[in-house]
C-alpha cells in the first residue's frame, strides 16, 4: 500500500472510531482511533517532504486538541449528548418507602440476606440489609435500624 493511501486510510479510520465512541462508550474505540491518528502522524512525518511532514503532524495535533475541546464544551449540550447523560442531580435522592417500618418490627426473610435481600413485613416485600451475619431464607428477622430508605435487620 502506498504511504499516502495508508496515511489517509488511518486518518479516516481514526475519525470513524472516535465518532463511534459516542454510541458505543467505554473508551476502547476512542483509544484505537487515537492510535490510528498517531500512526498516521508518524507515517506522514516519515514520508512527506520537509515542510509538509511538520504541517501534517501539527495539523493532526491541533485537530485532536480542537476535537477534544469541542467534545468537552459542546457535546453535553447537544441533543445527542443530553439524551446520553443524566440531567438531574441525584445527590439528594431518597428511595420512597410506601409504608414506614418501625424499629422492632418482625418479619421473614424471603431470600437469603448476603447481606442484602428481600424480606416481608406486614405482607409487604422490602429490600433489607442484614447486620453482621448472613440470614437464610425463611428465618424470622427484626428491624434493627432505618436510615433514609435503608432497612437493617437482625435474626430473631
N, C-alpha and C positions, 0 to 999 in steps of 0.2 A: 504494500500500500504506500502511496506517495505521502511524504510528510505533510503537505498542505491538506490532503484529504483526511489524514488521521487527525490533524490539528482541528479541522472544522467538525469532524465527527465527534471528537471528545468534547468540544465546546457545546455542541447540540445535546449530546447525551448528558453532560453535566447540568445543563439548563433544564432538561426534561426531568431528571432525577430530583433536582432541588424543587422544581414545581410540583412533583408528585408528593413531596413531603407534606404538602398542605392536606392532602386527602388520606395519606397513609402515614400518620405520625409515628414517631419512635426514634428518629434520628439516623437510622441506617441509610436510607436513601439520600438524605442530605449529606452524609459523610461521603458516600460513594460519588455523589455529584461534585462535591468539593475536591475530592481526589482526582476526578476526571479533569477539572479545571486546572489543578496544579500540574498534572501530567501534560495537559495541552500547553501550559505556560513553558514547561521545560522543553517540549518539542519545538515550540516557537522560538525559544531562546537559542537552541542549537542549530536550527535550520534556516532561520531568516537572516538576511544580511544585516550589517551593523546597526543602523539606527532603528530598523524595524523590529529587531528582537527585543530591544528595550521598550519600544512602544507597545508591543504585544503583551509583555509581562506587566508593565504598568497599567495598561488598559484592563487586563483581567483583574488585577489587584483593585483598581478603582471601581470596576463594575461589581466585584464581590462586596466591597465595602458599601457601595451605594445600595445594592440589593439588600444587605443586612439592615441598613438604616431605614429603608422604605418598609421592609418587613416589620421591624420593631415598631415603627412610628404609625404606619397607616393600616397594616393588615388587621389588627384587632378592632379597628373602627369600621372595616368594610362589612358588607352583607355576609360574605362567607365567614369572615373572622368572628362576627357576632353569633353566627349560628353554631360555631365550633367551640365557643368559650362560654363560661359561666358569667351571667350578667349581674347576679345579685351577690351581695356579701353574705356568706353563710356563717360568719363567725359567731353570731348570737342565736343561731338556730337551735331550737329545742324540740325534741320529739314530742308530739302531742300525746298525752295519755287521756283516753276517754274517761277512765274512772280512776280516781285517786286510790292508791294502795297504801294502807296504813302499816306502820311497823308492827310486827307481831302477827299479821295476817297469815294464816296457814293455807297451804295448797299442796299440789302434787306436781312433781317433775314429769313432764310429758316426754322429753328427750333427755339423754344423758348430759349433764351440765359439765363441760370440759373446758374451761369453767363456765362458758355461756351456753344457753339453750332456751327451750320453751318450757313454761310452767303454766298450770291452770290455777287461777284464784277466783273463787265465786263464779265459776263457769266461763271465765274469760281467759283466753290464751295471751300470755305476756312474755316478752323477751326478758330473761333474767340472767344474772351472773352469780355463780357460787362463790362464797367467801371461803378461801382456803382449799379444801379438798374437793375432788370431783364427786358429783352426786349422780347415782344411777337413775335411769328412768323408772318411774313408779314409786320413788321414795317420797315420803311426806317432808315438806320443807316449810320454812317460816321466813318471812321478810325480816331482814336484819337492818337494812337501811335503804333509803331512797334519796336520789340526788339528781335533779334536772332530767327526769325521764329514765334514769338508770335505777334498776331494782336489784339489790343484792340479797341473796338468800343463804340460809344455813340449813343443814339437815336436822330434822326434829328427832 
